[in-house]
Amino acid sequence: MLQSEITSLRLYLNLGNIFFDNVSILVSEVQEIIEWFEKLLFNKSVEPKLLILDNQFYFDLLENDSNSKVILITYDTTIPVPGNGGYYLPSGAKKEEFFKKTSIKFEMDNLEIERISKKLKAELQVELEIGSRVESKKLKNN
């Protein structure tokens, strides 16, 4: 199975002691994140903002020194996803209870940037292998 056949996966981002778990994300977006962090590691030019997940998940590069970076990572479910229409809320529920904006500011040295990049690559590889096995079983059962 080709990597491009698996279009989305679950990502468990571990950044310091903060976890963004169970985020469904496109493989191409994970690759974008990896490339962005690798460019930072090698002090190459990057866009100061990396937007993914219909602009709900983003990375802001606040400071970019050769040996350290300050990055603000935001997951904002208050931003509507195009094509999904309005939100349904249970009776009496408030929008703020379900849709939140979480931001975390990190100062990272090059070792931490490298660790994140390697971790994302490894996790992507594992998820692609699991996805390939699942797809193979589906094909055998049909």
C-alpha positions as CSV (number, residue, x, y, z in Angstrom):
1,M,0.0,0.0,0.0
2,L,1.3,3.4,-0.9
3,Q,1.6,6.1,1.8
4,S,-0.6,8.4,-0.1
5,E,-3.5,5.9,0.1
6,I,-3.8,6.5,3.9
7,T,-5.2,10.0,4.1
8,S,-5.8,10.6,7.8
9,L,-4.6,9.2,11.1
10,R,-4.7,9.8,14.8
11,L,-1.8,11.8,16.2
12,Y,-0.7,11.9,19.8
13,L,1.5,14.9,20.2
14,N,3.6,15.0,23.3
15,L,5.2,18.4,23.8
16,G,6.8,18.5,27.1
17,N,4.1,17.5,29.6
18,I,1.2,18.6,27.3
19,F,-0.6,16.1,25.1
20,F,-2.8,16.8,22.1
21,D,-4.3,13.4,21.8
22,N,-6.8,11.8,19.5
23,V,-6.4,14.6,16.9
24,S,-7.4,13.3,13.5
25,I,-5.0,14.7,11.0
26,L,-4.1,14.3,7.4
27,V,-0.8,12.5,6.6
28,S,0.2,15.5,4.5
29,E,-0.3,17.8,7.5
30,V,1.9,15.7,9.7
31,Q,4.6,15.8,7.0
32,E,4.2,19.6,6.9
33,I,4.7,19.8,10.7
34,I,7.8,17.6,10.4
35,E,9.3,19.7,7.6
36,W,8.5,22.9,9.5
37,F,10.4,21.6,12.6
38,E,13.3,20.3,10.5
39,K,13.7,23.7,8.8
40,L,13.7,25.3,12.3
41,L,16.4,22.8,13.4
42,F,18.7,23.7,10.5
43,N,17.9,27.4,10.8
44,K,16.3,27.6,7.4
45,S,13.6,30.1,6.6
46,V,10.1,29.1,7.6
47,E,6.7,30.8,7.5
48,P,6.1,32.3,11.0
49,K,2.7,30.5,11.2
50,L,1.9,27.0,10.3
51,L,-1.9,26.3,10.0
52,I,-3.4,22.8,9.8
53,L,-6.6,21.1,10.6
54,D,-8.8,23.7,8.9
55,N,-6.9,26.4,10.7
56,Q,-7.9,25.0,14.1
57,F,-4.4,23.8,15.0
58,Y,-1.5,26.2,14.5
59,F,2.1,26.9,15.4
60,D,3.3,30.5,15.7
61,L,7.0,31.1,15.7
62,L,7.5,34.0,18.1
63,E,11.3,33.9,18.4
64,N,13.8,32.3,16.1
65,D,17.4,32.4,17.4
66,S,20.0,30.0,16.0
67,N,20.0,27.9,19.2
68,S,16.5,28.4,20.6
69,K,13.0,29.0,19.4
70,V,9.8,30.2,21.1
71,I,6.7,28.6,19.6
72,L,3.1,29.2,20.5
73,I,1.0,26.1,19.8
74,T,-2.8,26.6,19.6
75,Y,-5.7,24.2,19.2
76,D,-8.8,26.3,18.7
77,T,-12.1,24.4,18.2
78,T,-14.0,27.6,18.3
79,I,-13.1,28.1,14.6
80,P,-15.8,26.5,12.4
81,V,-14.7,23.7,10.0
82,P,-15.7,24.6,6.4
83,G,-18.5,22.4,5.0
84,N,-19.7,21.1,8.4
85,G,-22.4,23.7,8.9
86,G,-23.5,24.8,12.3
87,Y,-22.8,23.2,15.6
88,Y,-25.4,21.1,17.4
89,L,-25.4,21.7,21.2
90,P,-27.5,19.8,23.7
91,S,-30.4,21.7,25.3
92,G,-29.1,24.1,27.9
93,A,-25.4,23.6,26.9
94,K,-23.1,26.6,26.3
95,K,-20.8,26.8,23.4
96,E,-17.9,27.6,25.7
97,E,-18.3,24.2,27.4
98,F,-17.6,22.3,24.2
99,F,-15.5,24.6,22.0
100,K,-12.3,25.9,23.5
101,K,-9.0,27.6,22.5
102,T,-5.9,26.1,24.2
103,S,-2.5,27.8,23.6
104,I,0.8,26.7,25.0
105,K,4.0,28.6,24.7
106,F,7.3,26.7,24.5
107,E,10.9,27.7,24.5
108,M,12.8,25.0,22.7
109,D,16.5,24.4,22.1
110,N,17.7,22.6,19.0
111,L,17.8,19.2,20.9
112,E,14.1,19.6,21.7
113,I,13.3,20.6,18.1
114,E,15.2,17.5,16.9
115,R,13.4,15.2,19.5
116,I,10.0,16.5,18.3
117,S,10.9,16.0,14.7
118,K,12.1,12.4,15.2
119,K,9.1,11.6,17.4
120,L,6.7,12.8,14.8
121,K,8.5,10.8,12.1
122,A,8.4,7.7,14.2
123,E,4.8,8.1,15.1
124,L,3.8,8.7,11.5
125,Q,5.7,5.6,10.4
126,V,3.9,3.5,13.0
127,E,0.5,4.9,12.1
128,L,1.1,4.3,8.4
129,E,2.1,0.7,9.1
130,I,-1.0,0.1,11.3
131,G,-3.1,1.7,8.6
132,S,-1.6,-0.5,5.9
133,R,-2.4,-3.6,7.9
134,V,-5.9,-2.5,8.5
135,E,-6.4,-1.8,4.8
136,S,-4.9,-5.1,3.8
137,K,-7.3,-7.0,6.1
138,K,-10.2,-5.0,4.7
139,L,-9.2,-6.0,1.1
140,K,-8.8,-9.7,2.1
141,N,-12.2,-9.8,3.7
142,N,-13.9,-8.3,0.6
